[in-house]
Amino acid sequence: MSVTASFVSKLEFKFEGNVSKCAICLEDADNDGDYELVIGNHMGDMAIFKGDVSHPWLEAHDLGMIMVIVVGDILNEGKNSIISISGEGSCSIFEITNESLLENERKNLQPFHVQKLPANTKVALLADVDNDGELELVLGLTDHVLRTYRWVRLNNQNPNDFSGKLVGLHKLELGDQIGSISLNPSVDGTPNILVAQAGGTYISFQCCDVQDEDGDGSVGLKMTTPVHHPLASSRMRSRIVTSEILGGLHGTYNGEPCDSLTVVATLDGTLMLVHGDETLWSFQVDHQLFSIAKLDLNDDGEEEVIACAWDGQTYMVNQRKQSVRFQFEDSVSAFTAGKYAVLPASSKRQSKMRKYLHYWRTSQ
């Protein structure tokens, strides 16, 4: 079943410039319990929007051609930071503190750490990929290479000195262009890294510690042998069609609760819900799907799939293949879905944060 919906309640923010599809993020950027919108453009400008104000709350500039923005606890210190990565390989990490808000309402942020990484980053993921309790930064590059990094403190003797750097852990060269990367739990809880490949296929592998023969400790890190998942419905697809993947979807499988469902979307308009190599259903549309997200729209414990096309046609599909579609007013260059705090969490008028689909129109 598919119906068309029209949504009239919206917030509109002003931010100029071309935006890459992964340079938009909905997260708690300032660690106040509310979710903000963080976005960057190709001119090196980054803006943070907070509440229902149309102009940026905080800004940063001269960051290069911003390709990716990620928000999370990259330092593994219990607080979120903002990570901006440019096409030239410049990685800038920001932290919003009380001191950074004292001078005026719209202060230009300065990164506390800048580091040169390999150029041509396309996609990024911040997650605990090796199940050690600490977050790693996973980068997918345009030259078919995937790399992982971890923040390492330079002065472990001084608990008040948080200086450090990102240290490379793994490198994997893939045969096809990387569409997107995601995480999916295995049966034993160890995270699987999923990498979308051309033609509606994907690669999965794990990162783990290598223990010495005596079992006295770790001697290094390694990646398991990548497993290629061709998916039955992808065998008729062109090998040049780019794909997107999203793992860890909460729902049900064979009547039991499951948190390892996976969504695959292709640029020629196919949306698939899969479990391992099994395709549970396939959904065909007449639009070029370039971005997918997940969100529990009904607060029932099952997450819906939200897929957006370049022309603004957007689909919300539940796990029973029922869908609602709507059309954004403009063509879309970046898309995400998640929570956004219109009012502060401390406000008595707000019982919970609203859920929003955020997109950024292409520049005219």
Disulfide bonds with the S-S distance in Angstrom:
none
